[in-house]
Amino acid sequence: MAKGVLPNPSATRARILETATSLFYERGVHAVGVNEIAAAAGASKLSLYRYFPSKAELVRAMLSEHSDRIHAWLDRKTATATATTPGPERVLAVFDVLTEWFAQPGYHGCAIVNGVTDTRADPEVAAIARTHLHRYRGLLEDRLSSLNVEDPASLARRLLLLIEGASVVVTIEGNTDAGADARAAAATLLAAATAPA
């Protein structure tokens, strides 16, 4: 930073958070220390602790903001399909976007699930994860709203199991077929749920 230029607090906080997100996702919460995060973010350890008084608070902030970004991204990416595509394809658009994401280089699974595992289900981290999953179900229920489905909440829960299961299988096997398999299973569930009685 040039001499005489004051640091921008919100930019510094954002840079620390972005750096922590990348390092935690790549290597895990316990493998990365605050000294490394501060150095990689071009910030002092004092600055890091000013915005995040503990590593645990940094982890929680990272997971909360990551969840916000993921859900905003999913909503934005599937909005076009929602507006222009009738029927079950509105729901399957969520699977299409996620399957593309699973195939990206460097995909290491769901950062929220990883965070819960890395922290041994720390209660505050687990609460963030529950909110994350509730938001997924809310998105799926919204996409199901135009279909004649008897119990959209129950169907959304089953669809979420397919999404999270595919994410875990892709992470462990390194093979993206699980995304397509989850989509096919979702299509079967949707066909059964929307079939005339």
Contacts in CASP RR format, 6 or more apart in sequence:
PFRMAT RR
TARGET T0000
AUTHOR 0000-0000-0000
METHOD contacts of the structure
MODEL  1
MAKGVLPNPSATRARILETATSLFYERGVHAVGVNEIAAAAGASKLSLYR
YFPSKAELVRAMLSEHSDRIHAWLDRKTATATATTPGPERVLAVFDVLTE
WFAQPGYHGCAIVNGVTDTRADPEVAAIARTHLHRYRGLLEDRLSSLNVE
DPASLARRLLLLIEGASVVVTIEGNTDAGADARAAAATLLAAATAPA
1 7 0 8 1.000
7 47 0 8 1.000
9 51 0 8 1.000
12 41 0 8 1.000
12 43 0 8 1.000
12 47 0 8 1.000
12 51 0 8 1.000
13 51 0 8 1.000
15 41 0 8 1.000
15 42 0 8 1.000
15 43 0 8 1.000
16 37 0 8 1.000
16 38 0 8 1.000
16 41 0 8 1.000
16 43 0 8 1.000
16 47 0 8 1.000
16 48 0 8 1.000
16 51 0 8 1.000
16 52 0 8 1.000
16 58 0 8 1.000
17 58 0 8 1.000
17 61 0 8 1.000
17 62 0 8 1.000
17 65 0 8 1.000
18 41 0 8 1.000
19 37 0 8 1.000
19 40 0 8 1.000
19 41 0 8 1.000
20 32 0 8 1.000
20 37 0 8 1.000
20 41 0 8 1.000
20 58 0 8 1.000
20 59 0 8 1.000
20 62 0 8 1.000
21 62 0 8 1.000
21 65 0 8 1.000
21 66 0 8 1.000
21 111 0 8 1.000
23 32 0 8 1.000
23 36 0 8 1.000
23 37 0 8 1.000
23 40 0 8 1.000
24 32 0 8 1.000
24 59 0 8 1.000
24 62 0 8 1.000
24 111 0 8 1.000
24 114 0 8 1.000
24 115 0 8 1.000
24 118 0 8 1.000
25 108 0 8 1.000
25 111 0 8 1.000
25 114 0 8 1.000
26 108 0 8 1.000
28 114 0 8 1.000
28 115 0 8 1.000
28 118 0 8 1.000
29 59 0 8 1.000
29 114 0 8 1.000
29 115 0 8 1.000
29 118 0 8 1.000
29 119 0 8 1.000
30 118 0 8 1.000
33 55 0 8 1.000
34 45 0 8 1.000
34 48 0 8 1.000
34 49 0 8 1.000
34 55 0 8 1.000
34 58 0 8 1.000
35 45 0 8 1.000
37 48 0 8 1.000
37 58 0 8 1.000
38 44 0 8 1.000
38 45 0 8 1.000
38 47 0 8 1.000
38 48 0 8 1.000
41 48 0 8 1.000
48 58 0 8 1.000
52 58 0 8 1.000
52 61 0 8 1.000
56 119 0 8 1.000
56 122 0 8 1.000
56 124 0 8 1.000
59 115 0 8 1.000
59 119 0 8 1.000
59 125 0 8 1.000
60 124 0 8 1.000
60 125 0 8 1.000
60 128 0 8 1.000
63 111 0 8 1.000
63 112 0 8 1.000
63 115 0 8 1.000
63 125 0 8 1.000
63 128 0 8 1.000
63 129 0 8 1.000
63 132 0 8 1.000
64 128 0 8 1.000
66 111 0 8 1.000
66 112 0 8 1.000
67 112 0 8 1.000
67 128 0 8 1.000
67 131 0 8 1.000
67 132 0 8 1.000
67 135 0 8 1.000
70 112 0 8 1.000
70 132 0 8 1.000
71 132 0 8 1.000
71 135 0 8 1.000
71 136 0 8 1.000
71 139 0 8 1.000
74 94 0 8 1.000
74 97 0 8 1.000
74 98 0 8 1.000
74 139 0 8 1.000
75 139 0 8 1.000
77 97 0 8 1.000
78 90 0 8 1.000
78 93 0 8 1.000
78 94 0 8 1.000
78 97 0 8 1.000
78 139 0 8 1.000
78 143 0 8 1.000
81 89 0 8 1.000
81 90 0 8 1.000
81 93 0 8 1.000
81 96 0 8 1.000
82 90 0 8 1.000
82 93 0 8 1.000
82 142 0 8 1.000
82 143 0 8 1.000
85 93 0 8 1.000
86 146 0 8 1.000
87 146 0 8 1.000
87 147 0 8 1.000
87 194 0 8 1.000
88 147 0 8 1.000
88 187 0 8 1.000
88 190 0 8 1.000
88 191 0 8 1.000
88 194 0 8 1.000
90 143 0 8 1.000
90 144 0 8 1.000
90 146 0 8 1.000
90 147 0 8 1.000
91 140 0 8 1.000
91 143 0 8 1.000
91 144 0 8 1.000
91 147 0 8 1.000
91 159 0 8 1.000
91 186 0 8 1.000
91 190 0 8 1.000
92 183 0 8 1.000
92 186 0 8 1.000
92 187 0 8 1.000
92 190 0 8 1.000
93 143 0 8 1.000
94 139 0 8 1.000
94 140 0 8 1.000
94 143 0 8 1.000
94 159 0 8 1.000
94 163 0 8 1.000
95 162 0 8 1.000
95 163 0 8 1.000
95 179 0 8 1.000
95 182 0 8 1.000
95 183 0 8 1.000
95 186 0 8 1.000
96 183 0 8 1.000
98 163 0 8 1.000
98 166 0 8 1.000
98 167 0 8 1.000
98 179 0 8 1.000
99 166 0 8 1.000
99 176 0 8 1.000
99 179 0 8 1.000
99 180 0 8 1.000
99 182 0 8 1.000
99 183 0 8 1.000
101 107 0 8 1.000
102 109 0 8 1.000
102 166 0 8 1.000
102 167 0 8 1.000
102 170 0 8 1.000
102 176 0 8 1.000
102 178 0 8 1.000
102 179 0 8 1.000
103 176 0 8 1.000
107 170 0 8 1.000
107 171 0 8 1.000
108 114 0 8 1.000
108 171 0 8 1.000
109 167 0 8 1.000
109 168 0 8 1.000
109 170 0 8 1.000
109 171 0 8 1.000
110 164 0 8 1.000
110 167 0 8 1.000
110 168 0 8 1.000
112 128 0 8 1.000
112 129 0 8 1.000
112 132 0 8 1.000
113 129 0 8 1.000
113 164 0 8 1.000
113 167 0 8 1.000
113 168 0 8 1.000
115 125 0 8 1.000
115 129 0 8 1.000
116 122 0 8 1.000
116 125 0 8 1.000
116 126 0 8 1.000
116 129 0 8 1.000
119 125 0 8 1.000
133 160 0 8 1.000
133 164 0 8 1.000
136 160 0 8 1.000
136 163 0 8 1.000
137 153 0 8 1.000
137 156 0 8 1.000
137 157 0 8 1.000
137 160 0 8 1.000
138 156 0 8 1.000
140 155 0 8 1.000
140 156 0 8 1.000
140 159 0 8 1.000
140 160 0 8 1.000
141 152 0 8 1.000
141 153 0 8 1.000
141 156 0 8 1.000
144 152 0 8 1.000
144 155 0 8 1.000
144 156 0 8 1.000
145 152 0 8 1.000
147 190 0 8 1.000
147 193 0 8 1.000
147 194 0 8 1.000
148 194 0 8 1.000
149 155 0 8 1.000
149 193 0 8 1.000
149 194 0 8 1.000
150 193 0 8 1.000
155 189 0 8 1.000
155 190 0 8 1.000
155 193 0 8 1.000
158 189 0 8 1.000
159 186 0 8 1.000
159 189 0 8 1.000
162 182 0 8 1.000
162 185 0 8 1.000
162 186 0 8 1.000
162 189 0 8 1.000
163 182 0 8 1.000
165 178 0 8 1.000
165 182 0 8 1.000
166 178 0 8 1.000
166 179 0 8 1.000
166 181 0 8 1.000
166 182 0 8 1.000
167 178 0 8 1.000
169 175 0 8 1.000
169 178 0 8 1.000
170 176 0 8 1.000
170 178 0 8 1.000
170 179 0 8 1.000
END
